[in-house]
Amino acid sequence: MRGLVFGLMLANVLFTVWQYIPRLENVAPESESRIAGKGLGGVVMLVEAPSESLRYFADTFESPVSASSGLPEALQASQPKVCIEVGPFQTIQEIEAAISTFPTEIAFQSESRTVAVEIEYRVYLPPLPSREIAATTLENLRAAFALNNLAIETFLIPRGELANGIALGLFTEHANALNVREQLRNLGYLVTIREESKASIRHWLVSEPIDSKEYFMQLWKNSGSLAPSVLVGEKLCQTIAQESQFP
């Protein structure tokens, strides 16, 4: 019984092999005919093929520069923001009044700075050797002014670096100081003119970072007006907020 079974199995194997051998013989010629039909002339190793028969293809690698063109337009066109500076204001009350006229879409913070105001011109007689000599000189000056119809205020400087000198006025216009000096020269006195500048505190309002000055002006143009001395400009934005913050 076993012999019969093994015999049948062996017959099936032989039949299968017999059926497959002709197909292998037909496949090889058919594959070669397809290759020949495409003009490739069979398979040849590159080291054996002549250089003129080789075909080269361009490199299709995309450079990083061209790849960056695929970034979102918002990132490519982004620009740094700016802060708007409005001022100067002399008092905190002026700042509070100005805040009410500004666009509510933008927050502001205050900045106080020490600035030099306009120069003034002090006219005086230099310090004299003693208080008695200074007092006598002052009386003589006043008598000479009255005699020549000159309206010049004078007083004795009691202390400081100009102690025992005689003050002849503090002027904002240089021409007025020169005029007093000329009048005293005609009376026989040589006076001194000294420039002085006093420090003053001024206040500014600085906005939060926004897109542009034009954007601020567009929001503000219908919100109100400020004094002609108040200017609007751009300022570098700071990351640390000041003590005084205005919403």
QUIBEL-V473311 format. One line per field, one symbol per residue. ss: DSSP state (h for helix, s for strand, l for the rest). psi: psi as a letter, one per 30 degrees, with the letter a starting at -180 (. if undefined). Layout:
ss: ???
psi: ???
//
This chain:
ss: lhhhhhhhhhhhhhhhhhhhhhhhhhhhhhhhhhhhhlllllllllllllhhhllllllllllhhhhhhhllhhhhlllllssssssssllhhhhhhhhllllllllssssssssslllsssssslllllhhhhhhhhhhhhhhhhhlllllllsslllllllllssssssllhhhhhhhhhhhhhlllllsssssllsssssssssllsllhhhhhhhhllllllllllssssslllllllllssl
psi: eeeeeeeeeeeeeeeeeeeeeeeeefeeeeeeeeeeffgfhlkkkeffkkeffkklkkkgkklfeefffglkeeeegklkllkkkkalkfleeeeeeeefflkffkkllkkkkklkakkljkklklkleleeeeeeeeeeeeeeeeeghkikkklkjflafgkgljkgljkfkeeeeeeeeeeeeffgkjlkkkkkkkklklklkkllkleleeeeeeeffgfalllffklkllkkkkfkklejkk.
//
